[in-house]
Amino acid sequence: MMKSRVFHLLILIAALFVGANTLGCMKKVCGNNAQNEFRRCPDTDGSCGNYHTERSSGEIIDGVDVRCHVGEPIYAPIEGEMYFWRPFGGKREKSCADHGVRIEGTGQWQGYAVHISSVKLSFYGGHVEVGVEIGEALNRYCFNDRGQHDVEPHVEIKLYKEGKLIDPTHHLQNCMCTGQICESNSRNTLLGDPFKTDKRFNGVRGWDIECQMINDDNEDSPRVPMIYSPIAGETVGRIRLFTDGNGAYTGCDNDGIFIVGIDDWLGFEVRLYNVKARSDIGFGRKRIVQGEPIATRLGCDNSPDSVFLEVRFEGRVVNITDIITADNCKMPNFPVF
Ligand SMILES: *[C@@H]1O[C@H](CO)[C@@H](O)[C@H](O)[C@H]1NC(C)=O
């Protein structure tokens, strides 16, 4: 028992320091460009480095140009398997810039691949974790002595999902995805339809997020998974779903929390059912960072292997399926209420 408590505390401390990776959000790619800013648009020659815009060459590129000076360190923006890759397909006259990296995503990035060029790699393969330095930026225009030298130095990033190019913009900048919510479900896999009503939880539309018990090595019985805050918030309250006529029904299975958004998440309110707030958090006004372990799943005899999430924006229940599944991390345009 004692051993198990210590073990859980260690997990909790580790999680507090590491934080849950933010599902759908890439980390810094280059040097000190922490916000993954793109080169200016329009640039000196009228070209842009935004997704699906015209480059100096006149080509429309389904990638983005992240500002980056020659020689600056390049970091893996996702975890995955790394491969050397030639952005100019081995063209001899462009060989000085024909170096890049392909990272095939694993874990939260399974199914995605990212291409970065031009990069002089420090090593040519193997597994990389997010944030690991993999090389340094090369001059993409070393082969061309006309015009393009004046545009802001950059690396080009392309993102593939299931083999198709997708827009990486909001996976790189102002990334408004909720991140992983349950410890045992790294990709927010949903049970049943997204944004469905569920009679077990008020009948308000939301998401039934799979959340299985966790079997740790050296532990006899499975433990309840941790729950990470999907938003940055300030107030955590406890909610009881059912009442018994005399006031509150205090059954084991009757617990949930709500969080009121702050900062980027201002206007949002989140409710999570089948969870119990961490006792050391307490209630009242307290800042919570996104991804912070704020609760555990309930472990009652009849607890389902999922948690139910309900989201409101300015008081209305809203459909934010894409930012939960990380299909799109752009702040949705809610209708004006
Ligand atoms: C919620 O949003 C998703 C993704 O945009 C969409 O597929 C789904 O049909 C929407 N559900 C409802 C009930 O509006």
PDBQT file of the ligand as one rigid body, heavy atoms in Angstrom, charges set to zero:
ROOT
HETATM    1  C1  LIG A 401     -19.294  18.214 -34.995  1.00  0.00    +0.000 C 
HETATM    2  O1  LIG A 401     -18.112  18.529 -35.728  1.00  0.00    +0.000 OA
HETATM    3  C2  LIG A 401     -17.581  17.457 -36.497  1.00  0.00    +0.000 C 
HETATM    4  C3  LIG A 401     -16.266  17.891 -37.083  1.00  0.00    +0.000 C 
HETATM    5  O2  LIG A 401     -16.312  19.161 -37.633  1.00  0.00    +0.000 OA
HETATM    6  C4  LIG A 401     -18.585  17.040 -37.542  1.00  0.00    +0.000 C 
HETATM    7  O3  LIG A 401     -18.075  15.957 -38.294  1.00  0.00    +0.000 OA
HETATM    8  C5  LIG A 401     -19.861  16.608 -36.836  1.00  0.00    +0.000 C 
HETATM    9  O4  LIG A 401     -20.840  16.308 -37.808  1.00  0.00    +0.000 OA
HETATM   10  C6  LIG A 401     -20.394  17.696 -35.924  1.00  0.00    +0.000 C 
HETATM   11  N1  LIG A 401     -21.485  17.140 -35.154  1.00  0.00    +0.000 N 
HETATM   12  C7  LIG A 401     -22.650  17.758 -34.967  1.00  0.00    +0.000 C 
HETATM   13  C8  LIG A 401     -23.692  17.009 -34.237  1.00  0.00    +0.000 C 
HETATM   14  O5  LIG A 401     -22.861  18.894 -35.357  1.00  0.00    +0.000 OA
ENDROOT
TORSDOF 0
